[in-house]
Each structure stands twice: as structure tokens, then as C-alpha cells.
Amino acid sequence: MLDNQVPMTQRAVFDTADTFEVSGRIYHDAEIFNREIQLIFGRTWVYVGHESELPAPGDLKTVVVAQQPIILIRDDDGEVIALLNRCRHRGAVICRTEHDHANTLRCPYHGWTYAKDGNLLGVPNPSGYPSTFDKSRWGLRRVARIGSYRGLLFVNLATDGHSLEEHLAPIRRYIDWWFDRAPDGNVKILSPPHRIHYPGNWKWQAENGHDGYHGDFVHESYHRTERELGPPPARPKPQAQKCTRGFTFGHGIFERRVRSPWLASWTGRLMRDFPEYERIMRSRFADAELDDITARRDTFVFPNLYLFETHIRVIEPLAVNRTTVKMQFYELQGSPQEVTASRMKSHERFFGPSGLGTPDDIEMFVRNETGIRASPDDTVLLARGMHRERRGPDGEVVGDGSDEVPLRALYREWDRLMSA
Amino acid sequence: MTASSSLGTSSGTTSAPPDTVPDLRVDEVTALLFREARLLDDVQWDKWLDLFTEDGLYWIPLEDTAAGPDRDLAIAYDDAEGRAARVFRRQRTRVYDQDPPSRTVHAVCNVEVVGTDDEGDVVVYSTQFVGEVRAGGDAQIGLNSPRLLMARVEHRLQLTDDGPRIRMKKVLLLDRAQPLYNMSFLI
């Protein structure tokens, strides 16, 4: 039974001992979307890029957070700064391209020029302003907070609320294991990302990346193709221990863990196929550590970031029914070139707008988007595995591989922020 | 063969068209490109596979720099096995991204034989307009919206006893830097 203290039309998340449901309105109600922009994307740590995209002072990248245009630029001290991409004079956007390099930021409209740190350097014909004009007051506005964790860059438009360190704390050990697959402990973005657009709500993608239930159905065609045409499967068939994890602050993981020689995992297969990579990994880590590191995980960092085996996935909500997804392929730094080439070809085969997997996922999102319009106030059911939830080492909720534990974590945080 | 080429690249790794006239006339080249367009539009993908050489490449770059296909992510980078997998999946398995299927219309224009490359393959440039739509019921979001994809296409053709065959087809989409919707059909 649902708790009906509050009318159904005002509540979105129904979280009780017996069920977990969310109203279908959260996917197609423009007013709810506006609140998400304000209360979620405007108030939490939002992933904006990786430091390797801005290697040198003056390198800049333009991004959008909570529908606001923002410049990320590396200053002369080597720090990445986030500035609002809006001239303080008449509001024109300063930078138009996605990636650029600049020693100063100059507005083309009337020539106001700013330093990399946003300070106003000069205005043409300054005699038009009185001698009391205080340039220090008219620099580009800084985004309230910016933070980096091992090169992953996040911004937060709100001055209050928890720190980035606190935000990532619940899943930090899993993020660290993701980085540990790189011999140098770092990743590097190599090229422009796969960019995908779909006419649907952003949460379809947020829900899908760590959903361990859909793969055998949505990706049946991929699996069948690989069985028929791919390399012969390993014998005996390696088995993975699958589980899902749901954390505080909305984070979640779908995990496939295998024992040595880890052949059911991406990293294990890379070690088998590339002896030099295996040598490096074994020289750095003991077998027990490699059990943790080689486990394959799809890691969601609320609200817009996924860490995958081959790529960093960024979800960008454009409108209630328009979403862009970017898949940033990365190099495991310090690994042999052949490892990068092999991972890239594997990525291209499944992912991207023309991959053998991604378009099937996108097709489900637009099917969701269509179906949800029938009986618009009806709920979707996210209760799978509630009866078999258990607790993990850090107090997180753990479920079986196909359970909707990460989705419940996502919507508990969503509800907390939207109820503010 | 090397995957480097000159169309739209910043790499400039291919020399300018040589003085030697390729042993292939524009009308023969055009006939092949038209035939390829027709096979794609008729979804005769098995026959399309036969247009390629054994070591042929079907390539849709994201960014086409000197770094090469091992460092520059591609939208598609299919050798013979990759093309076969794509066609097998479409024709022999349950594919949701092609249910309902795409209809396409390829228009091939600006065909130009520009020379031969280091390996003696004939380099052909064309401009292609590809219309695509998936038809469905009225309520269906993501269907029923015709799209126009535009591309500069480079073919490298090998002259064989059976006529010219495709050693490489490289498709530089006009909007390769923009987010793309379902691209599970062949360009």
C-alpha cells in the first residue's frame, strides 16, 4: 500500500517498505524539469570534463551547467577556473567554440578584455566611464565552486552544500579502482567524444547505465552477433559474480567481479592479450588487489556522470524531452599503445551513434518517452530486488546484478534535492 | 594499406594528384558509386559487402587528424569482419534500433577522380546527401522525422579483374561534431 498522506499529484517518489515507484510525470512534466535544473543541476556537483582536455595555461573548454554557458580555463598558475561565459558589459557570450586557447578573453561586441582568471583588464575608450569606475568589480563572474578529483572536474553553482570530497566519499574506493587500471594511475581524453542526441528525458540514460536487467534483452542482437562472428569463447566459460550497489547522494554501481585470471572482465582480458600490460599490473598490485581492480563496473556519479571501461559518459539535459550524451574515450595512461588501440576498437564496435549496442539503448529511451504518455500520472516500478537487499562494506545497499538498487539510490537523492 | 588520406584532413599525408591519368574513367567510377547507393537504399547489404576488397575499410571518422584511427575515435571503423558483423546483426538478429527499419535515399554528386595513391588505388571524391526516416505510428517519438545527412565521401578503388572494388570508403559527415541520433543504418 502506498502512503497516501500527500495527494499523488504532488508526490513523485513512492518509497515504502513494500514498493518503490516514481510518477511518470517526472519524465515529461516541463515544470518538474525546470525544478531539476534549479534544485539538482544548480545545486550539486556536476561533472564538466577531465583535466587532460586543458593541458596548458590558456587552454579552455566551454560547457553548460544548469543551462548556463560556462568557460573552464587553465590559468597561469596551472589551476582550472570556471567562469560564467557572459560579458559583464552587455551580456554577450565570450567564447563560442567547444575547445580553444586564449591568453586573454576578449568580448567581440565592444572589446572588453579579461584575464584568464576573469579579472577585467581593460575597456576601450575608458574616458566614457568616470574615474571612479572600479574595474575590479566588473570581472567575469566565477562559478561558485570548482573541484577536481584525480583529474575529473566538477563544478557546483551553489556556494552552500557539501564539498566535492564529501560528495564522492561514498564511492571513492570504486573510483580509485577505476583509475588503478591505468599503470600511471591516470586517464587521458584522446579525441572528441561520441556525441548522441535523443528526443527524450535525461533520466532514461541516467537509469540505464547501471541497469543490469536489460542487457540480455536490449542487446540480444549484439550478443548473438558476437557469438556467431566473434572470437571463440573461453573454456571453461568464466563466471562473474554480479551485484548492484546503491550509495548515499544518488551514486550507484553495476558490478561484475571475477577471480584470477579474471577472464570474464575487460581488464583481465587486456592482461591476457597484452603481456606487457599484465607485467605492469602484476608489478604494481597483488592478486587480491587485482580482484578489486579488474572487477568490471558501470559507476554512476549523481547526477550526470558514468565511469565505464572504455569511456566517461556525460549526460546533458537540454530540455524535458531533449538530451545529449557524450562518451569520452580515454587512454589508460602508461599502458602500451596496443592496449589503447584495442580498447578503442572495442568501444567503437558497441558504443556511439553507429555502434552495435548504443542505438538499441537509445531506442529504448524513445520507447520509454512514448509509452510514458499513456496514463501520464501512473508510476513506473523500481522495486526489483527490494526483498533481498543487504548491506555492503561501506554501509551501501547491495543487490543482485539485475536488481534496481542503483535506481532507488538515484531517486532517493533526487527526491531529497527536489523536496528542498 | 595506410588509412591516411587527404580529404578534409589537416594531416596532408597524401601527395597531390599525380600526373598519371588513372586507368579508370569517371563514368565507370560513377557507375560503381551509383550501384553502391542503390544497394544501400534497397537494403541489399550482402551485395554491398561484395563491393569491398578483402582488406577494405568502411570508415566514418569523428575527427580526421594525423593521429590516425588508433588514436582518433571513429563513429564507425569496419574491416571485413566489422562490416560482416554489422550486416549479420541487421539481417539475422532482433534489432530494436532498426525496428521499424530505416529507409534511405542516397544522392551522389560532385564525383571527381583525383588521382591514384601510393598503392595504385584510384582516389575518388564525391558529395553525398543521404535522406533517412523510420516510419511508425503517429504517437511514436523518435520516428517519422526525415533527416538529411550530408557528407564528403572519399573512395579508394582497387582495379581488379572483376572491375573496380572498394579498398576504402571514408565518410566525413558535415555534422560529425554535433550530437547524432540513431545511426544504425549504413551511410
Boltz contact constraints between the chains, C-beta under 6 A:
constraints:
  - contact:
      token1: [A, 190]
      token2: [B, 71]
      max_distance: 6.0
  - contact:
      token1: [A, 191]
      token2: [B, 63]
      max_distance: 6.0
  - contact:
      token1: [A, 191]
      token2: [B, 72]
      max_distance: 6.0
  - contact:
      token1: [A, 191]
      token2: [B, 73]
      max_distance: 6.0
  - contact:
      token1: [A, 192]
      token2: [B, 62]
      max_distance: 6.0
  - contact:
      token1: [A, 192]
      token2: [B, 63]
      max_distance: 6.0
  - contact:
      token1: [A, 195]
      token2: [B, 179]
      max_distance: 6.0
  - contact:
      token1: [A, 196]
      token2: [B, 179]
      max_distance: 6.0
  - contact:
      token1: [A, 197]
      token2: [B, 179]
      max_distance: 6.0
  - contact:
      token1: [A, 197]
      token2: [B, 181]
      max_distance: 6.0
  - contact:
      token1: [A, 199]
      token2: [B, 141]
      max_distance: 6.0
  - contact:
      token1: [A, 199]
      token2: [B, 142]
      max_distance: 6.0
  - contact:
      token1: [A, 220]
      token2: [B, 94]
      max_distance: 6.0
  - contact:
      token1: [A, 221]
      token2: [B, 89]
      max_distance: 6.0
  - contact:
      token1: [A, 221]
      token2: [B, 93]
      max_distance: 6.0
  - contact:
      token1: [A, 221]
      token2: [B, 94]
      max_distance: 6.0
  - contact:
      token1: [A, 221]
      token2: [B, 95]
      max_distance: 6.0
  - contact:
      token1: [A, 224]
      token2: [B, 93]
      max_distance: 6.0
  - contact:
      token1: [A, 225]
      token2: [B, 85]
      max_distance: 6.0
  - contact:
      token1: [A, 225]
      token2: [B, 88]
      max_distance: 6.0
  - contact:
      token1: [A, 225]
      token2: [B, 89]
      max_distance: 6.0
  - contact:
      token1: [A, 229]
      token2: [B, 85]
      max_distance: 6.0
  - contact:
      token1: [A, 229]
      token2: [B, 88]
      max_distance: 6.0
  - contact:
      token1: [A, 324]
      token2: [B, 179]
      max_distance: 6.0
  - contact:
      token1: [A, 329]
      token2: [B, 73]
      max_distance: 6.0
  - contact:
      token1: [A, 341]
      token2: [B, 70]
      max_distance: 6.0
  - contact:
      token1: [A, 348]
      token2: [B, 74]
      max_distance: 6.0
  - contact:
      token1: [A, 348]
      token2: [B, 77]
      max_distance: 6.0
  - contact:
      token1: [A, 352]
      token2: [B, 75]
      max_distance: 6.0
  - contact:
      token1: [A, 353]
      token2: [B, 180]
      max_distance: 6.0
  - contact:
      token1: [A, 353]
      token2: [B, 183]
      max_distance: 6.0
  - contact:
      token1: [A, 354]
      token2: [B, 75]
      max_distance: 6.0
  - contact:
      token1: [A, 354]
      token2: [B, 76]
      max_distance: 6.0
  - contact:
      token1: [A, 354]
      token2: [B, 183]
      max_distance: 6.0
  - contact:
      token1: [A, 356]
      token2: [B, 89]
      max_distance: 6.0
  - contact:
      token1: [A, 359]
      token2: [B, 97]
      max_distance: 6.0
  - contact:
      token1: [A, 359]
      token2: [B, 182]
      max_distance: 6.0
  - contact:
      token1: [A, 359]
      token2: [B, 184]
      max_distance: 6.0
  - contact:
      token1: [A, 360]
      token2: [B, 96]
      max_distance: 6.0
  - contact:
      token1: [A, 360]
      token2: [B, 97]
      max_distance: 6.0
  - contact:
      token1: [A, 362]
      token2: [B, 182]
      max_distance: 6.0
  - contact:
      token1: [A, 363]
      token2: [B, 96]
      max_distance: 6.0
  - contact:
      token1: [A, 363]
      token2: [B, 97]
      max_distance: 6.0
  - contact:
      token1: [A, 366]
      token2: [B, 141]
      max_distance: 6.0
  - contact:
      token1: [A, 366]
      token2: [B, 142]
      max_distance: 6.0
  - contact:
      token1: [A, 369]
      token2: [B, 141]
      max_distance: 6.0
  - contact:
      token1: [A, 370]
      token2: [B, 139]
      max_distance: 6.0
  - contact:
      token1: [A, 370]
      token2: [B, 140]
      max_distance: 6.0
  - contact:
      token1: [A, 370]
      token2: [B, 141]
      max_distance: 6.0
